[in-house]
Amino acid sequence: MTTAAGLFLLDACGCAKHRLPGGLSKLRPCRLAGMDEELFCGKLAVFENGETRTGRKIDLNVVVLPAFDQKTKVEPLFDLAGGPGASSADRAEFYAGPGKEYRRRHDVICVDQRGTGESNRLSILREKTAQYYVSEMFPIDYVRQLRHALEQRADLTKYTTSIAMDDLDDVRAWLGYDKINLFGGSYGTRAALVYMRQHPDHVRSAILLAVAPTDLKMPLHHSESAARAIDLLFGECERDAACQAAFPQIRDDWTNVLAQLEKQSARVEYSPPGMAAPTIVEIQRSVFAEKVRTWMYRRDQAARIPLIVHHAANGDFGPFLQLAIGPSIPDFVADGMYLSVTCAEDVPFIKPEEAAKLTAGNPFGNYRVFQQTRACSMWPRGEIPADFLEPVSSNAPVLIFSGNMDPVTPPNYGEEVAKHLRNSRHIIVAQAGHGVDGLKDPGCVDRIAIEFLDKGDAKNLDVSCIERMAPPPFATK
């Protein structure tokens, strides 16, 4: 992924002929690291405390990928990143490459939400040892260190979704747009829903991929959704001749490896690439299960899970470490922003007895609830609107995509949200995880989304390609 940190501005004296019309003239030509195309970038300063409008300001990082025909362009597309804590500017590479068609008639706007990317990212540097990649999510000492460091430059109660969506509307007005289209993925769908509630007059349409409702109470249902997904995955393995032949007792393997790690964590020798000396890493049961859960987000990684589980059940954690030690989802998320959002909007509404009931007997257990509840007990809690957890209603056209194999936001979330969006359509991609990564023809979803943007209506879309989005074959060796 390309980071906004690689952005640099061109020499001012050469900018005039490259300037865009209207509100976009406030931006300057720029390039992102690793990208050939000239884009347009700028910073909008907003008050960290929008109520008092005093004190510290945040420079919101804005990247605009202009429509190819500026004379006939229509309403822009605002990209809303997931996480919470991921950078929207990192998505610019997609819209400059595989997603270029979105820009045929639309400017695409990537705004780093406050606390992410180049908008006062709420994170600190950590040493990425082999053990780091298989350690618990929020160690006590790390959370304390994180809070102490970030409070030197941020009021951690001012990074909630509701505040951020007022920021987004400030950017919309600053750039001179009236109505806009929203495209959110994962947590970005929650952000889009909140924007739709707070600024309904400026929404032309919305696209929601892997819906995270406002009342999700992350991570209360993570284990429940993951258990459903792995049951489906193992079912596919059992129906696949090659997978069944290679791993004839895959469900027993899964049960056995978890039982073994429950009795005693595994201590495994690992040889880091390019280093002579091997190191010993400890693999805990909860971390092993959590890694497997996150690999189900992408079908290309999920295709390796039966192989990993089978080998681990027989004492070989090599395939597990091969995939586990390296960049993963947490590396693209600003932990401080993640905590500021979930410790205000989700965790306070999780009842311990409800969590215990939902995770009892679940292979993924209470790990995430425990980790985040403990972290939030050490984190400042922001305020949210009284109606935050209520369903969002809108008359705007909304296109919703869900993956049937999604281990975190399964289709029932999309179905529930759609009930309150009167002009919506919910499309379930049978083989998708938490997105379409790893599937055949992932551009299918983009073509449908672009047709929806062109029509401004979710009816009568050509969705025939969805049925052809097949997963990759299972890895068997």
Order of alpha helices (4+ residues) and beta strands (2+ residues): beta-beta-beta-beta-beta-alpha-beta-alpha-alpha-beta-alpha-beta-alpha-alpha-alpha-beta-beta-alpha-alpha-alpha-alpha-alpha-alpha-alpha-beta-alpha-beta-alpha
